[in-house]
Amino acid sequence: MTEVEPGSVTRSPNAASSLGAPRSENPPGPWAVFGVAAVLVCAVGVVFAGAGDLGTVEYDDPDYVTRNAYVQAGMTWEGLRWAAT
């Protein structure tokens, strides 16, 4: 048995990664990554499919957008200063 200096860390090539999972000799191929991405996109589509039928809420749009002189003036330094404060 070999002696190890105190405070030194030894690792074998197949040691667990920092997340605790063993390192894979065969990483997933591009089709596997594409498959996971496709499943996630479909899941998001299913979750938000009904959101298109919902109406909008206009609590303060007239005050801050449609009737606001700073917004109607376009991009100006004064308008940017107003928006940032």
C-alpha positions in Angstrom: 0.0 0.0 0.0 1.3 3.5 -0.9 1.4 6.2 1.6 -0.6 9.4 0.9 0.6 12.7 2.2 -1.8 14.4 4.6 -4.1 16.9 3.0 -3.6 15.5 -0.5 -6.6 14.2 -2.5 -6.4 11.2 -4.8 -9.0 10.3 -7.4 -9.4 7.4 -9.6 -10.3 8.0 -13.3 -13.8 6.6 -12.7 -14.5 8.6 -9.5 -17.8 10.3 -9.2 -18.2 13.8 -10.5 -18.9 16.8 -8.3 -22.7 16.1 -8.6 -22.3 12.6 -7.3 -23.1 10.8 -10.6 -20.5 8.5 -12.1 -18.8 9.7 -15.2 -20.2 8.1 -18.4 -17.9 6.4 -20.9 -20.5 7.0 -23.6 -22.0 10.5 -23.5 -25.5 10.8 -25.0 -25.6 11.3 -28.7 -27.2 14.2 -30.6 -30.5 12.3 -31.1 -30.8 11.8 -27.4 -30.2 15.5 -26.7 -32.7 16.4 -29.5 -35.3 14.0 -28.0 -35.0 15.5 -24.5 -35.4 19.0 -26.0 -38.4 17.9 -28.1 -40.1 16.5 -25.0 -39.5 19.7 -23.1 -40.9 21.8 -25.9 -44.0 19.7 -26.1 -44.5 19.8 -22.3 -44.3 23.6 -22.3 -46.7 23.7 -25.3 -49.2 21.5 -23.4 -48.9 23.6 -20.2 -49.4 26.9 -22.0 -51.8 25.8 -24.8 -54.9 27.4 -23.1 -53.2 30.8 -22.5 -54.0 32.0 -26.0 -57.7 32.1 -25.1 -57.2 34.3 -22.0 -57.9 38.0 -22.2 -55.6 40.8 -21.1 -55.8 43.0 -18.1 -55.5 46.8 -18.5 -55.1 48.2 -15.0 -52.7 51.0 -15.7 -52.0 50.9 -19.4 -53.8 54.2 -20.2 -51.9 56.0 -17.5 -48.4 54.7 -18.3 -48.6 54.0 -22.0 -51.4 55.3 -24.2 -51.9 58.7 -22.5 -48.3 59.2 -21.2 -46.6 62.3 -22.7 -43.1 60.8 -22.1 -43.9 57.6 -23.9 -45.7 59.4 -26.8 -42.7 61.7 -27.3 -40.5 58.7 -28.3 -37.0 57.9 -27.2 -35.6 61.1 -25.6 -33.1 61.6 -22.9 -35.8 63.2 -20.7 -38.1 60.2 -21.3 -35.2 57.8 -20.4 -34.6 59.8 -17.2 -38.3 59.6 -16.4 -38.4 55.9 -17.0 -35.3 55.2 -14.8 -36.6 57.1 -11.8 
